[in-house]
Structures are given as structure tokens and as C-alpha cells.
């Protein structure tokens, strides 16, 4: 038992058991008189918390209550979420996390074990990391954000730290990653959000974002200091602006153990969805035409990952690239457009292919005749009835995937896509969707929830102590997810439900470990990947 005792013990969320301390423990640890008389089991505590949640009217109130438990008793927090994962995952992460981010400064009470790095003080990085990791186990994972590109809601500066905290909570819920081996980190580089700059409650730097030559040396110093302090750590980058996200990943992907969930994680989820599309349509992935509506970080990442799958299945990279079309704010991306990002340049079509520029999505579908339409734009309602009907006219089973988050930014409602396609569309959404009854069939809607992917991916990387994250490891993660699916049932979802989160994470982690071994990037010898996964799982119990 820890030397920490008395009131100090009750303030340590990893040690505090609250009313579950036995009478003997209370006497031994200086807790007599500091707790109510009744002694509760973990199960009883969990039932009480769940009953309290039932008295709250909205998801945001429930999220705040749960994070209060998080601050007091980490085991109880994870036990409650684990028992009600389908119901509570959307409460602790997407879509409710958007409200948490937007209200962070006004709601702030405790740092929740996060590390706050000031872009103006690179000399303080090492001390901040040491302070943040004090009394923790060996740090094996960091989720890092600078809050510039949070979900679909934009630049929220230091308040993006809620994303890092929430993401790591999902890691533990889904995969069993030990929560004492992680650090949530925010880089406060300023903000371009005028609302925050004028807000007297805002807790971050009140200046415009530091960029370019003033920004990247800070990232370099951070990577060097963190790598020196935590030699086997995984750098998980989250919700950076699209240019910084791509540049940081490109700079470090072959040098350290790292991945970017917005670029690679979303892409792998859509590769998993494509796995199911291939099986249902009985058409090889190399023969699918993919139209991506939204040319930002997620859109490019989705395209890159599906392109990788095509090449891993034998396609020539340049030939496979011809199967992709990208639409951004000015319409179909072509090589004569100015100010294209590097990612957009990769997928730009020759302007000579078309008699005139194409801006309207329905017209683009007529010209391209895609088999797959993916929405990463954050443009609510962009997949109109006309768009969906055109996809259904050109394909017996059109794949239509409006995956933008949160729900209010989704390109189409799943119910509309099912109705407009007369039940033929293969639908994936970004947020949870209830089953849809249509013509006597209950259609279950797959959710492109990265929680099905990144916890297993990250857990596998950590267990393998991988030196880098290879393309084969990412591909293995995608195939690990879809091995759960029975696609023969009428109305079957093309991605697993969140209720299978823990099972999905195990399969993904084992597949990733095997791929790391095959690529020779594992830092520890593992003979049985699934056994290694089972052995590494942290359990929410006293």
C-alpha cells in the first residue's frame, strides 16, 4: 500500500478508492473519520455513479459529472465507462467533447494530469515534462495537440487540451492501456480565434498563433526532450492545423515512433470500411473510383490510406492515384488551381480532362461516376438528394460515407441516404446513428469512429516498442477491425459497433504487433502477439 495517507490519499485519483476503503484500510491509512460510515464495493460505487448520470438531462452535464469522478477516482471512472461503453463513449469523447473544448476556460477546475507547454518558453519544456510525469509509471504514450484544428470547430487554442485528455481516456477504455503510462499535452502557440483573444476567462496565450520559423524549432525541441526522457514513447499528434499536421508527420515519421490520428487514423478507418465495400460489391479495391469531398487533413489522409491499400494489393502507385478525385472549396481539384496544399497537389486532376471547371457536386458525380463518395468537409447537408440519387443511379451498391464530426456538420443524415438510395447505399457516418427501418429492413449504420482503430493501433505499437510506425502496421490495423464483421445479414453495418470496442482493439493490437515484427521495427521479442496483448491490459479494479 502507498505511503500516501489521510487527506493526501483522498486527493490522489490513482490511489483513492473513496467509500470502497475497508474499515481496516481506513485505520491503517489515517482515513478514520474522513469518509462516510458505509463501505461500498466498486460495483456499488459504479451503480451509484450511473444512477447519478440518469438524473442529468444532457450529454454535456453528464460529461462534466464523469470528469469530476475522473479527478477523484480513476479506477471508478474507467469502471463506469467500461460497463456502459456504447452509451458513454459519445459522452466522454465525440461528439460531446466539442462542448468541453469550447467551454474549457470557463469550466476549468483542475489540470487533469495534463502538461501545458508555452511556445514562448522552449527552455521550460524539460521541466514541464518531468513535473507532469512525476509519480507516474514509465511514460509510453503522449497525445499532443496545439488546438488549431479541433474536430470540425476550428482553432480553440489551449482549450484543445480537453482533446488530449479525452483521447487518452478512450485509449484506456478501448484497449486497456495503463492510464498511469500516458501524458496528455497541449502546446499553447496562441490562437487566431478572436472570441478567445477577447475572452477575459481564456487561459491561454493572448496573442496570434506563432507559425513557421518561430514554431517548428519549438516542436523540434519538444521532440528531442521528450525522446530523451521517455525513450520508448509513442508520439500521437492530434487536431493540429492541416499544414502543421502534415509537416510534423512528414518530418518525424521515419525518425521516431509517431502517428497522426487525423491523417492516418481516419484514413485507416476508411480503409477498413473499404474492406467491407470490396466484399459486398465483389469488386477489388483497385477498381473503385473514390471521390473525396473535403481536401483538408482528413480528406488527404483518407485518400493516402486507401491509395496505400491499393498499392499493397499490387497496384502501381501512379495508376492507382488515377482512381481518386478530390473536391475542395472551389470544386474538383485540378492542377491549374492556385494555392493547393501538397496533399491536394498529389490528387489534383489534369484540368485538360474536363471541358470546364466543375464546382457542383452533382455535376462532378455525373462527370466522374465514382463508386465511393466520402465526406470530410464539415459542410452540413452537402450530400443532397440529387447527389445521393446520382450515386445510386451509377452504382448498384454505392458507398456513401458522410463522416464529418460533430453531427451538426455531417454532409448528410444516414436516414436520408438510405431513403434516397432506396436502401442500396453502403453508409458510414462520423457520429453514432440509430438503426434505420426502411422497407421492412433495419439498417445498422457503421460509424467511422476512430475509437475502433487508434486504441488498438497505439496499444500494439506500445507493446511492440516499435521504433517507427510502418505502412504495413497501419494496413494491418484496418484489416483487424473488419475481421469482426458478418456482412451477409440484411442491413448489416459495414463497420463494427462501438459495443465491440474492446474486442476490436485486441484484434487490431495483435495485428499491428505482428506487422511490426514482420517489418523488423519491434523493440522487444514477442512470440505470441495476442498473448502479449492480453498480458498488457490494465483492468479498472481496486
C-alpha positions, 0 to 999 in steps of 0.5 A, a space after each residue: 500500500 502507498 505511503 500516501 495517507 489521510 487527506 493526501 490519499 483522498 486527493 490522489 485519483 490513482 490511489 483513492 478508492 473513496 467509500 470502497 476503503 475497508 474499515 481496516 484500510 481506513 485505520 491503517 491509512 489515517 482515513 478514520 473519520 474522513 469518509 462516510 460510515 458505509 463501505 461500498 464495493 466498486 460495483 456499488 460505487 459504479 451503480 451509484 455513479 450511473 444512477 447519478 448520470 440518469 438524473 442529468 438531462 444532457 450529454 454535456 452535464 453528464 460529461 462534466 459529472 464523469 470528469 469530476 469522478 475522473 479527478 477523484 477516482 480513476 479506477 471508478 471512472 474507467 469502471 463506469 465507462 467500461 460497463 456502459 461503453 456504447 452509451 458513454 463513449 459519445 459522452 466522454 469523447 465525440 461528439 460531446 467533447 466539442 462542448 468541453 473544448 469550447 467551454 474549457 476556460 470557463 469550466 476549468 477546475 483542475 489540470 487533469 494530469 495534463 502538461 501545458 507547454 508555452 511556445 514562448 518558453 522552449 527552455 521550460 519544456 524539460 521541466 514541464 515534462 518531468 513535473 507532469 510525469 512525476 509519480 507516474 509509471 514509465 511514460 509510453 504514450 503522449 497525445 499532443 495537440 496545439 488546438 488549431 484544428 479541433 474536430 470540425 470547430 476550428 482553432 480553440 487554442 489551449 482549450 484543445 487540451 480537453 482533446 488530449 485528455 479525452 483521447 487518452 481516456 478512450 485509449 484506456 477504455 478501448 484497449 486497456 492501456 495503463 492510464 498511469 503510462 500516458 501524458 496528455 499535452 497541449 502546446 499553447 502557440 496562441 490562437 487566431 480565434 478572436 472570441 478567445 483573444 477577447 475572452 477575459 476567462 481564456 487561459 491561454 496565450 493572448 496573442 496570434 498563433 506563432 507559425 513557421 520559423 518561430 514554431 517548428 524549432 519549438 516542436 523540434 525541441 519538444 521532440 528531442 526532450 521528450 525522446 530523451 526522457 521517455 525513450 520508448 514513447 509513442 508520439 500521437 499528434 492530434 487536431 493540429 492545423 492541416 499544414 502543421 499536421 502534415 509537416 510534423 508527420 512528414 518530418 518525424 515519421 521515419 525518425 521516431 515512433 509517431 502517428 497522426 490520428 487525423 491523417 492516418 487514423 481516419 484514413 485507416 478507418 476508411 480503409 477498413 470500411 473499404 474492406 467491407 465495400 470490396 466484399 459486398 460489391 465483389 469488386 477489388 479495391 483497385 477498381 473503385 473510383 473514390 471521390 473525396 469531398 473535403 481536401 483538408 487533413 482528413 480528406 488527404 489522409 483518407 485518400 493516402 490510406 486507401 491509395 496505400 491499400 491499393 498499392 499493397 494489393 499490387 497496384 502501381 502507385 501512379 495508376 492507382 492515384 488515377 482512381 481518386 478525385 478530390 473536391 475542395 472549396 472551389 470544386 474538383 481539384 485540378 492542377 491549374 488551381 492556385 494555392 493547393 496544399 501538397 496533399 491536394 497537389 498529389 490528387 489534383 486532376 489534369 484540368 485538360 480532362 474536363 471541358 470546364 471547371 466543375 464546382 457542383 457536386 452533382 455535376 462532378 458525380 455525373 462527370 466522374 461516376 465514382 463508386 465511393 463518395 466520402 465526406 470530410 468537409 464539415 459542410 452540413 447537408 452537402 450530400 443532397 438528394 440529387 447527389 445521393 440519387 446520382 450515386 445510386 443511379 451509377 452504382 448498384 451498391 454505392 458507398 456513401 460515407 458522410 463522416 464529418 464530426 460533430 453531427 451538426 456538420 455531417 454532409 448528410 443524415 444516414 436516414 436520408 441516404 438510405 431513403 434516397 438510395 432506396 436502401 442500396 447505399 453502403 453508409 458510414 457516418 462520423 457520429 453514432 446513428 440509430 438503426 434505420 427501418 426502411 422497407 421492412 429492413 433495419 439498417 445498422 449504420 457503421 460509424 467511422 469512429 476512430 475509437 475502433 482503430 487508434 486504441 488498438 493501433 497505439 496499444 500494439 505499437 506500445 507493446 511492440 516498442 516499435 521504433 517507427 510506425 510502418 505502412 504495413 502496421 497501419 494496413 494491418 490495423 484496418 484489416 483487424 477491425 473488419 475481421 469482426 464483421 458478418 456482412 451477409 445479414 440484411 442491413 448489416 453495418 459495414 463497420 463494427 459497433 462501438 459495443 465491440 470496442 474492446 474486442 476490436 482493439 485486441 484484434 487490431 493490437 495483435 495485428 499491428 504487433 505482428 506487422 511490426 515484427 514482420 517489418 523488423 521495427 519491434 523493440 522487444 521479442 514477442 512470440 505470441 502477439 495476442 498473448 502479449 496483448 492480453 498480458 498488457 491490459 490494465 483492468 479498472 479494479 481496486 
